[in-house]
Amino acid sequence: MLRNIWAVARDAYGRKDFCLVLLLFIFPIALCSLMISMFSAESPYDLPIGAVAEGGGELQGKLLRAIEATKTASITKRCKDISECSSAMRSGEILAFVYIPHDLEKHAIRLEAPAVTVYTNGQSLLTSKLITNDIRVAVATQGAILVKNTVQNPIGVELHIVGNPTGNFEYFLGIGLVIALFHIISMLLGAYLYAFPIREKEVGKWLSISGNSIAAAYLGRLWPGVLILGTELMGMLAVVRSGMPAIETIDKVVLYGGGYLMVAVCMAIGASFVGIVGEMRIALSAAAVVGGPAFAFCGQTFPVFAMPFVIRCWTFILPITQMMQLQSAFFFGHFGIERAFHSFEILAVFFVFWSLVALFTLGARLPRRAKKEEAELCSA
C-alpha cells in the first residue's frame, strides 16, 4: 500500500510541470509574502502634507516642528496661501495640508480657543484619519505647553474634507469596489473565452473561421467583451460618481476610455494565461489569484508610497492601480486631467504589451492544438 501511495505521489509531483510549480510555490509564497510585507508596518508613515503659516511667529514654528516630528505626517511643501496647497493636493503632490493663522498665539493666550485647520482628501479616508489624528495630538501638546495646562484644549483643530465633505463611503469605497469587480471579471472572462475552444476541442474550427490568422482569432474574441464590459463599467461609474464635481468633455473621454482600456488589458492578461498554461481551469485560477486581491494593492485601502519598494513595483503593473489613479484624478474636477492622462497612457502601454504576450503564446500553442485535434479525429 505504501509503495503504491509513493508511486502515485511521485507520478503526480515528480514531473516537470510549470503550472504545478506556479500553483505550489510561486503564487502562494509570492502573493502572501507581498501581502504580509505590505502590512508589515504598524501604520503608514512620512505621508506628504503641505503647510500654510501666515506671518510666522514662535508658536507657528513650534507647531510646524511638532507636526513634522509625528510619525505619520511629513511637511514636504510650504505654501504661500491656501490656493497653492489646494492645487498641490489636487495634483497628488500632497495628501493634506494644514493652515495656521497669523494671530493664533494671541487668541490662544487670551483663551479664545483658536483653531488650526486641516484640509484632507475626501477619497482617502484612512490616510486622512491618520494624518488628522497625529496633527491633533501635536497641536494639543503645543497648546498645553503654551498655557501651562491651565485650560483644556486651548487650540482646536478644524477638519475640512475637500471633494467629499460628507465623507460618503460611496465615493471612497464604492468606486474602488466597482472597478475591482470589473478588474477580476475581465480577467476571468478573458481566460474563459480563449480557453473554451481548447477545452471543447474546437481550436481547428476557431482558426479556420479566423482564416488561420492568430491576430484575427485574438481580436475577434477580445473586442465584443471589451465593448460590453467596458460599457457596463462606465455605466456603474456614472452612477457612483453622480454626486461628484462635474467634469468636462475631454475628462469624460479620458475617464471612460481608461475604463475600456482597463477591461481590454485584463482580458489580454487572461488570454495570456491561456496561451501560457493551455488549460481553462488553471488559466481561470491564475486570473482569480492575480486579479482577486488586487484591490488591496491599488492604494485605495493603504497608501502606495507607504508600501515597500517591491510592493510598489507590483502595484504599478496592476491595471486596477492605474485606473484608480485615473478616476481619482477627477475627484476635484478638471484640475487632474494631466495626471489622469498619464495613467491613461500607461494603460495603453499595458494593453500593447499583454496583447503581444497573448499573440505570441497563443500563436505557439493553438496550431499544435489544432493538429492534435485533427489527428484525434482521423484516428477516431
C-alpha positions as CSV (number, residue, x, y, z in Angstrom):
1,M,0.0,0.0,0.0
2,L,2.7,2.5,1.0
3,R,4.6,1.7,-2.2
4,N,1.5,2.4,-4.3
5,I,0.9,5.7,-2.4
6,W,4.5,6.7,-3.1
7,A,4.3,5.8,-6.7
8,V,1.2,7.9,-7.2
9,A,2.8,10.9,-5.3
10,R,6.0,10.5,-7.5
11,D,3.9,10.4,-10.7
12,A,1.9,13.5,-9.7
13,Y,4.6,15.7,-8.3
14,G,7.8,14.3,-9.9
15,R,7.1,15.5,-13.5
16,K,8.3,18.8,-14.9
17,D,5.1,20.9,-14.8
18,F,5.4,24.7,-14.7
19,C,1.8,25.1,-13.8
20,L,2.3,22.8,-10.8
21,V,5.3,24.9,-9.7
22,L,3.3,28.0,-10.2
23,L,0.4,26.8,-8.0
24,L,2.5,25.1,-5.4
25,F,5.2,27.7,-4.8
26,I,5.1,30.9,-6.8
27,F,1.5,32.0,-6.3
28,P,1.1,31.1,-2.6
29,I,4.6,32.2,-1.4
30,A,4.9,35.3,-3.6
31,L,1.4,36.7,-3.2
32,C,1.3,36.0,0.6
33,S,4.7,37.5,1.0
34,L,3.7,40.6,-0.8
35,M,0.5,40.9,1.3
36,I,2.4,40.4,4.6
37,S,5.1,42.8,3.6
38,M,2.6,45.5,2.6
39,F,1.0,45.5,6.0
40,S,4.3,44.8,8.0
41,A,4.5,48.4,9.2
42,E,2.3,49.4,12.2
43,S,0.9,52.3,10.1
44,P,1.8,54.4,7.1
45,Y,4.5,57.0,7.9
46,D,6.0,60.1,6.4
47,L,2.9,60.9,4.4
48,P,3.5,64.1,2.4
49,I,1.4,67.2,3.5
50,G,1.6,70.9,3.0
51,A,1.6,73.8,5.4
52,V,0.3,77.4,5.2
53,A,1.7,79.5,8.1
54,E,0.7,83.2,7.9
55,G,3.0,85.7,9.4
56,G,5.4,83.3,11.1
57,G,5.9,83.5,14.8
58,E,7.3,81.3,17.6
59,L,4.1,79.3,18.2
60,Q,3.7,78.6,14.5
61,G,7.3,77.4,14.3
62,K,6.7,75.1,17.3
63,L,3.5,73.7,15.8
64,L,5.2,73.0,12.4
65,R,8.1,71.3,14.1
66,A,5.7,69.2,16.3
67,I,3.7,68.2,13.2
68,E,7.0,67.3,11.3
69,A,8.1,65.2,14.3
70,T,5.0,63.0,14.1
71,K,5.4,59.5,12.6
72,T,2.6,59.9,10.1
73,A,3.0,63.4,8.6
74,S,5.9,64.9,6.8
75,I,5.7,68.6,5.6
76,T,7.0,68.4,2.1
77,K,5.6,71.7,0.8
78,R,5.4,75.1,2.3
79,C,2.7,77.2,0.6
80,K,2.1,80.9,0.5
81,D,-1.6,80.6,0.6
82,I,-4.4,78.0,0.7
83,S,-4.9,78.0,-3.1
84,E,-1.3,76.9,-3.7
85,C,-1.7,74.0,-1.3
86,S,-5.1,73.2,-2.8
87,S,-3.5,72.9,-6.2
88,A,-0.8,70.7,-4.8
89,M,-3.3,68.4,-3.3
90,R,-5.4,68.2,-6.5
91,S,-2.3,67.2,-8.4
92,G,-1.5,64.4,-5.9
93,E,1.8,66.1,-4.7
94,I,0.4,66.2,-1.1
95,L,-2.3,64.3,0.7
96,A,-3.4,67.1,3.0
97,F,-2.4,70.5,4.3
98,V,-2.6,72.5,7.5
99,Y,-3.5,76.2,7.8
100,I,-2.1,78.1,10.8
101,P,-3.5,81.7,11.1
102,H,-1.1,84.5,12.0
103,D,-3.0,85.5,15.1
104,L,-3.2,82.0,16.6
105,E,-0.8,82.7,19.5
106,K,-2.6,85.9,20.6
107,H,-6.0,84.2,20.7
108,A,-4.6,81.2,22.4
109,I,-3.1,83.2,25.2
110,R,-6.4,85.0,25.6
111,L,-8.0,81.6,26.0
112,E,-10.3,82.2,23.0
113,A,-9.8,78.7,21.7
114,P,-8.5,79.4,18.2
115,A,-8.2,76.6,15.7
116,V,-5.7,75.1,13.3
117,T,-7.4,74.0,10.1
118,V,-6.6,70.7,8.4
119,Y,-7.7,70.1,4.8
120,T,-7.8,66.5,3.7
121,N,-8.7,64.5,0.6
122,G,-12.2,63.1,0.9
123,Q,-11.5,59.9,-1.1
124,S,-8.6,58.8,1.2
125,L,-10.5,58.5,4.4
126,L,-7.9,56.1,6.1
127,T,-4.9,58.3,5.2
128,S,-6.8,61.4,6.2
129,K,-7.7,60.0,9.5
130,L,-4.1,59.0,10.3
131,I,-2.8,62.4,9.4
132,T,-5.6,64.3,11.3
133,N,-5.1,62.2,14.5
134,D,-1.3,63.0,14.6
135,I,-1.9,66.7,13.9
136,R,-4.5,66.8,16.7
137,V,-2.0,65.4,19.2
138,A,0.8,67.7,18.1
139,V,-1.5,70.8,18.3
140,A,-2.9,69.8,21.7
141,T,0.6,69.2,23.1
142,Q,1.9,72.6,22.0
143,G,-1.3,74.3,23.2
144,A,-1.0,72.7,26.6
145,I,2.7,73.9,26.9
146,L,1.7,77.4,25.8
147,V,-0.9,77.9,28.6
148,K,0.9,75.6,31.1
149,N,-2.0,73.2,31.3
150,T,-4.3,75.8,32.8
151,V,-7.0,75.2,30.2
152,Q,-8.0,72.0,28.4
153,N,-7.5,72.2,24.6
154,P,-6.6,75.9,24.3
155,I,-6.0,75.4,20.5
156,G,-8.5,73.4,18.5
157,V,-8.3,71.6,15.1
158,E,-10.9,72.1,12.4
159,L,-11.2,69.5,9.7
160,H,-12.3,70.2,6.2
161,I,-12.8,67.3,3.8
162,V,-12.1,68.5,0.3
163,G,-14.1,66.9,-2.5
164,N,-16.2,64.6,-0.3
165,P,-17.5,66.9,2.5
166,T,-20.0,64.3,3.8
167,G,-17.4,61.5,4.0
168,N,-19.7,59.4,1.7
169,F,-18.3,55.9,1.5
170,E,-19.9,55.5,-1.9
171,Y,-17.2,57.9,-3.2
172,F,-14.5,56.3,-1.0
173,L,-15.1,52.5,-1.3
174,G,-17.9,52.3,-3.8
175,I,-15.9,53.5,-6.8
176,G,-13.0,51.3,-5.9
177,L,-15.0,48.2,-5.4
178,V,-16.8,48.7,-8.7
179,I,-13.5,49.0,-10.5
180,A,-12.1,46.0,-8.6
181,L,-15.1,43.8,-9.5
182,F,-14.7,44.6,-13.2
183,H,-11.0,44.1,-12.9
184,I,-11.3,40.5,-11.8
185,I,-14.4,39.7,-14.0
186,S,-12.5,41.0,-17.1
187,M,-9.5,38.7,-16.4
188,L,-11.8,35.7,-15.8
189,L,-13.7,36.5,-19.0
190,G,-10.5,36.7,-21.0
191,A,-9.3,33.4,-19.6
192,Y,-12.7,31.7,-20.2
193,L,-13.1,33.0,-23.8
194,Y,-9.7,31.9,-25.0
195,A,-9.6,28.6,-23.1
196,F,-13.1,27.5,-24.2
197,P,-12.2,26.3,-27.7
198,I,-9.2,24.4,-26.2
199,R,-11.4,22.6,-23.7
200,E,-14.1,21.8,-26.3
201,K,-11.6,20.8,-28.9
202,E,-12.7,23.5,-31.3
203,V,-9.4,25.2,-31.9
204,G,-9.3,24.0,-35.5
205,K,-12.7,25.5,-36.1
206,W,-11.6,28.7,-34.4
207,L,-8.5,29.1,-36.5
208,S,-10.4,28.1,-39.7
209,I,-13.0,30.8,-39.1
210,S,-10.2,33.4,-38.5
211,G,-8.5,32.4,-41.7
212,N,-5.6,30.9,-39.8
213,S,-4.7,34.3,-38.5
214,I,-3.7,34.4,-34.9
215,A,-4.3,38.2,-34.8
216,A,-7.9,37.7,-36.1
217,A,-8.5,34.9,-33.7
218,Y,-7.3,37.0,-30.8
219,L,-9.1,40.2,-31.7
220,G,-12.3,38.5,-32.7
221,R,-12.8,37.2,-29.1
222,L,-11.5,40.4,-27.5
223,W,-13.4,43.4,-28.8
224,P,-17.0,42.2,-28.0
225,G,-16.1,41.6,-24.4
226,V,-14.3,44.9,-24.1
227,L,-17.3,46.7,-25.6
228,I,-19.8,45.0,-23.3
229,L,-17.9,45.0,-20.0
230,G,-16.5,48.5,-20.7
231,T,-19.9,49.9,-21.3
232,E,-21.2,48.3,-18.1
233,L,-18.3,49.7,-16.1
234,M,-18.8,53.2,-17.5
235,G,-22.5,53.0,-16.6
236,M,-21.7,51.9,-13.0
237,L,-19.0,54.7,-12.7
238,A,-21.5,57.2,-13.9
239,V,-23.9,56.2,-11.1
240,V,-21.4,56.2,-8.3
241,R,-19.8,59.5,-9.4
242,S,-23.1,61.2,-9.9
243,G,-22.7,63.4,-6.8
244,M,-19.1,64.4,-7.5
245,P,-17.9,67.6,-9.2
246,A,-18.8,67.9,-12.9
247,I,-16.1,67.2,-15.4
248,E,-15.6,68.4,-18.9
249,T,-15.9,66.5,-22.2
250,I,-12.2,65.8,-22.5
251,D,-12.2,64.5,-18.9
252,K,-15.1,62.1,-19.7
253,V,-13.2,60.8,-22.8
254,V,-10.1,60.1,-20.7
255,L,-12.1,58.6,-17.8
256,Y,-14.4,56.3,-19.9
257,G,-11.6,55.5,-22.4
258,G,-9.5,54.4,-19.5
259,G,-12.2,52.1,-18.3
260,Y,-12.4,50.4,-21.7
261,L,-8.6,50.2,-21.7
262,M,-8.6,48.5,-18.2
263,V,-11.1,45.9,-19.4
264,A,-9.0,45.3,-22.5
265,V,-5.8,44.9,-20.5
266,C,-7.4,42.5,-18.1
267,M,-8.9,40.4,-20.9
268,A,-5.5,40.4,-22.6
269,I,-3.9,39.1,-19.4
270,G,-6.5,36.3,-19.2
271,A,-5.7,35.4,-22.8
272,S,-2.0,35.3,-22.0
273,F,-2.7,32.9,-19.1
274,V,-4.4,30.6,-21.6
275,G,-1.5,30.8,-24.0
276,I,1.0,30.1,-21.2
277,V,-0.8,27.2,-19.4
278,G,-3.1,25.9,-22.2
279,E,-5.9,24.8,-19.8
280,M,-9.1,26.5,-18.8
281,R,-9.1,25.5,-15.1
282,I,-5.6,26.6,-14.5
283,A,-6.0,29.8,-16.5
284,L,-9.2,30.8,-14.6
285,S,-7.4,30.0,-11.3
286,A,-4.5,32.2,-12.3
287,A,-6.8,35.0,-13.2
288,A,-8.6,34.7,-9.9
289,V,-5.4,34.6,-7.8
290,V,-3.8,37.6,-9.6
291,G,-7.0,39.7,-10.0
292,G,-8.8,38.9,-6.8
293,P,-6.5,40.5,-4.2
294,A,-5.5,43.4,-6.5
295,F,-7.8,45.8,-4.7
296,A,-5.6,45.6,-1.6
297,F,-2.6,46.8,-3.6
298,C,-4.1,49.6,-5.6
299,G,-3.7,52.3,-2.9
300,Q,-7.4,52.6,-2.0
301,T,-7.1,51.0,1.4
302,F,-3.4,51.7,2.1
303,P,-1.3,54.5,0.5
304,V,1.0,53.2,-2.2
305,F,4.1,55.3,-1.3
306,A,4.0,53.8,2.3
307,M,4.4,50.3,0.9
308,P,7.9,48.6,0.5
309,F,9.6,49.2,-2.9
310,V,8.9,45.7,-4.2
311,I,5.2,46.1,-3.4
312,R,5.1,49.4,-5.2
313,C,6.6,47.8,-8.3
314,W,3.9,45.1,-8.1
315,T,1.3,47.7,-7.6
316,F,2.4,49.7,-10.6
317,I,1.9,46.9,-13.1
318,L,-1.7,46.1,-11.9
319,P,-4.3,47.6,-14.3
320,I,-6.6,48.5,-11.4
321,T,-3.9,50.8,-9.9
322,Q,-3.7,52.9,-13.0
323,M,-7.5,53.0,-13.3
324,M,-7.9,54.0,-9.7
325,Q,-5.4,56.8,-10.1
326,L,-7.1,57.9,-13.3
327,Q,-10.5,58.2,-11.8
328,S,-9.3,59.8,-8.6
329,A,-7.5,62.5,-10.6
330,F,-11.0,63.8,-11.4
331,F,-12.2,63.8,-7.8
332,F,-11.7,67.6,-7.8
333,G,-13.0,68.1,-11.4
334,H,-11.0,69.1,-14.4
335,F,-7.8,70.0,-12.4
336,G,-6.5,66.4,-12.6
337,I,-6.5,66.0,-16.4
338,E,-2.7,65.8,-16.7
339,R,-2.4,63.2,-14.0
340,A,-5.3,61.2,-15.5
341,F,-3.9,61.3,-19.0
342,H,-0.6,59.9,-17.6
343,S,-2.4,56.8,-16.2
344,F,-4.3,56.5,-19.5
345,E,-1.0,56.3,-21.4
346,I,0.3,53.6,-19.0
347,L,-2.9,51.5,-19.6
348,A,-2.4,51.9,-23.3
349,V,1.2,50.6,-23.0
350,F,0.0,47.7,-20.8
351,F,-2.6,46.7,-23.5
352,V,0.0,46.6,-26.2
353,F,2.4,44.6,-24.0
354,W,-0.1,42.0,-22.9
355,S,-1.6,41.7,-26.4
356,L,1.8,40.9,-27.7
357,V,2.3,38.3,-25.0
358,A,-1.1,36.8,-25.8
359,L,-0.4,36.7,-29.6
360,F,3.0,35.1,-29.1
361,T,1.8,32.4,-26.6
362,L,-1.4,31.6,-28.4
363,G,0.4,31.6,-31.7
364,A,2.7,29.0,-30.4
365,R,0.0,26.9,-28.8
366,L,-3.1,27.0,-31.0
367,P,-1.6,25.4,-34.2
368,R,-0.3,22.5,-32.2
369,R,-3.7,22.0,-30.6
370,A,-5.4,22.2,-34.0
371,K,-3.1,19.5,-35.3
372,K,-3.7,17.3,-32.3
373,E,-7.4,17.6,-32.7
374,E,-7.1,16.7,-36.4
375,A,-5.0,13.7,-35.5
376,E,-7.5,12.5,-32.9
377,L,-10.4,13.0,-35.4
378,C,-8.6,10.9,-38.0
379,S,-7.7,8.1,-35.6
380,A,-11.3,8.0,-34.4
